[in-house]
Amino acid sequence: MSPSGANPTEGRQEPEAPERSPAAPQRAANPGSALAVAVTLALLAVLVWGLNPRQPKLRPAPLEPPSRTCPTTRTEFIPSNFTSGPGLNLDGLTPAARNQALLRLNLEPCTCGCRQSLAACLANNPSCAVAPHAAAAILKDAAAPAPHPAGAARPRP
């Protein structure tokens, strides 16, 4: 406490707060500019709505099975990935010849009309008369030694 018992801050003057200068002068809201923005947005909305193509009214497909008169589409040939199967004796082949024979058996379609590869037809349709003969021909080609091009040196026995 001070000796006179008075408030010690009485005799002092408080520093004046500096005047705040606005960084940017405040503008009064112009009702004309707000109206111009609203009209512009409304015109843009009408333009977008007018340029949007009309969408067709679609209904979901019926859940009934197709009628018998509806043509069925045939599936495309899809290669298989069999590495063995009934009637495929790959034991006497070299690894390269075995891979070549499996590649042909899995990529060539069977001509019986099943739209499967020869290997898949052998595995899935044992009554097929075409696939065993075609597979035997492929295995015979794979077992035969590859012909050497003319002028190439033949390996010595």
C-alpha positions as CSV (number, residue, x, y, z in Angstrom):
1,M,0.0,0.0,0.0
2,S,1.1,3.5,-0.6
3,P,1.7,5.8,2.4
4,S,-1.2,8.0,1.6
5,G,-3.5,5.1,1.3
6,A,-4.5,6.1,-2.2
7,N,-4.5,3.9,-5.2
8,P,-1.0,4.0,-6.6
9,T,-2.3,4.2,-10.2
10,E,-4.3,7.3,-9.5
11,G,-1.6,9.8,-10.4
12,R,-0.5,8.0,-13.5
13,Q,-2.0,8.4,-16.9
14,E,-2.7,5.4,-18.8
15,P,-1.3,5.3,-22.3
16,E,-3.8,5.9,-24.9
17,A,-4.7,3.0,-27.2
18,P,-3.5,3.7,-30.7
19,E,-6.3,4.3,-33.1
20,R,-7.0,1.4,-35.3
21,S,-6.8,2.2,-38.9
22,P,-8.8,-0.2,-41.1
23,A,-6.7,-2.1,-43.6
24,A,-9.4,-1.7,-46.2
25,P,-12.2,0.7,-46.1
26,Q,-15.5,-1.1,-45.4
27,R,-18.0,-0.8,-48.1
28,A,-21.6,-0.6,-47.5
29,A,-23.4,-3.6,-48.9
30,N,-24.8,-2.7,-52.3
31,P,-28.1,-4.5,-52.8
32,G,-27.7,-4.2,-56.6
33,S,-24.5,-6.4,-56.6
34,A,-26.1,-9.1,-54.5
35,L,-29.1,-9.1,-56.9
36,A,-26.7,-9.3,-59.9
37,V,-24.9,-12.4,-58.4
38,A,-28.2,-14.1,-57.7
39,V,-29.5,-13.5,-61.2
40,T,-26.3,-14.7,-62.7
41,L,-26.4,-18.0,-60.7
42,A,-30.0,-18.5,-61.7
43,L,-29.2,-18.0,-65.4
44,L,-26.3,-20.5,-65.1
45,A,-28.6,-23.0,-63.5
46,V,-31.2,-22.6,-66.2
47,L,-28.5,-23.0,-68.9
48,V,-27.1,-26.2,-67.3
49,W,-30.6,-27.6,-67.0
50,G,-31.4,-26.8,-70.6
51,L,-28.2,-28.3,-72.0
52,N,-28.6,-31.5,-70.0
53,P,-29.8,-34.2,-72.4
54,R,-33.0,-35.9,-71.5
55,Q,-32.5,-39.2,-69.8
56,P,-34.5,-42.2,-71.0
57,K,-37.0,-43.7,-68.5
58,L,-35.5,-47.2,-68.0
59,R,-37.1,-50.1,-66.3
60,P,-35.3,-53.1,-64.8
61,A,-35.2,-56.3,-66.7
62,P,-37.9,-58.8,-65.8
63,L,-36.9,-61.6,-63.4
64,E,-38.6,-64.3,-65.5
65,P,-36.4,-66.8,-67.3
66,P,-36.0,-66.0,-71.1
67,S,-38.5,-67.7,-73.4
68,R,-37.5,-70.6,-75.6
69,T,-37.8,-68.5,-78.6
70,C,-35.1,-66.1,-77.3
71,P,-31.8,-66.9,-79.2
72,T,-29.0,-68.0,-76.9
73,T,-25.6,-66.5,-77.5
74,R,-22.6,-68.8,-77.9
75,T,-19.7,-68.3,-75.7
76,E,-16.3,-67.5,-77.2
77,F,-13.4,-70.0,-77.0
78,I,-11.5,-69.7,-73.7
79,P,-8.1,-71.4,-73.4
80,S,-7.5,-73.8,-70.5
81,N,-4.6,-74.4,-68.2
82,F,-4.4,-78.2,-67.9
83,T,-1.0,-79.8,-67.1
84,S,-2.2,-83.4,-67.3
85,G,-5.3,-85.3,-68.2
86,P,-6.7,-88.6,-69.4
87,G,-5.0,-89.8,-72.5
88,L,-2.1,-87.4,-72.2
89,N,1.1,-89.4,-71.9
90,L,3.8,-86.7,-71.5
91,D,6.5,-88.9,-69.9
92,G,8.7,-89.5,-72.9
93,L,9.0,-85.8,-73.8
94,T,11.8,-83.4,-73.0
95,P,10.8,-80.5,-70.8
96,A,10.8,-78.1,-73.9
97,A,8.7,-80.5,-76.0
98,R,6.4,-81.1,-73.0
99,N,5.8,-77.4,-72.6
100,Q,5.2,-77.0,-76.3
101,A,2.7,-79.9,-76.4
102,L,0.8,-78.5,-73.3
103,L,0.7,-75.1,-74.9
104,R,-0.9,-76.4,-78.1
105,L,-3.3,-78.7,-76.2
106,N,-4.5,-75.8,-74.0
107,L,-4.7,-73.2,-76.8
108,E,-6.1,-75.1,-79.8
109,P,-9.9,-75.5,-79.8
110,C,-11.5,-78.9,-80.2
111,T,-13.4,-79.2,-83.5
112,C,-16.3,-81.3,-82.1
113,G,-18.2,-78.1,-81.4
114,C,-17.8,-77.9,-77.6
115,R,-15.9,-74.6,-77.8
116,Q,-13.3,-75.9,-75.3
117,S,-9.6,-76.5,-75.7
118,L,-8.4,-80.0,-76.6
119,A,-7.1,-80.6,-73.1
120,A,-10.4,-79.4,-71.5
121,C,-12.4,-81.5,-74.0
122,L,-10.4,-84.6,-73.1
123,A,-10.9,-84.0,-69.4
124,N,-14.6,-82.9,-69.5
125,N,-16.0,-84.9,-72.4
126,P,-14.6,-88.5,-72.4
127,S,-17.0,-89.5,-75.2
128,C,-15.6,-87.0,-77.7
129,A,-14.2,-88.8,-80.7
130,V,-12.2,-85.8,-82.1
131,A,-10.1,-84.7,-79.1
132,P,-8.1,-88.0,-78.6
133,H,-7.0,-88.1,-82.2
134,A,-6.0,-84.4,-82.3
135,A,-4.1,-84.8,-79.0
136,A,-2.3,-87.9,-80.3
137,A,-1.2,-85.9,-83.3
138,I,0.1,-83.0,-81.2
139,L,2.0,-85.5,-78.9
140,K,3.5,-87.2,-82.0
141,D,4.6,-83.8,-83.4
142,A,6.2,-82.9,-80.0
143,A,8.0,-86.3,-79.7
144,A,9.5,-86.0,-83.2
145,P,12.9,-84.3,-83.4
146,A,12.8,-80.7,-84.8
147,P,14.1,-80.5,-88.3
148,H,17.3,-78.6,-88.7
149,P,17.4,-75.7,-91.1
150,A,19.4,-76.1,-94.3
151,G,23.0,-75.3,-93.8
152,A,22.9,-75.6,-90.0
153,A,25.5,-77.8,-88.4
154,R,24.0,-81.1,-87.1
155,P,25.0,-82.2,-83.6
156,R,27.5,-85.1,-83.5
157,P,26.4,-88.4,-82.2
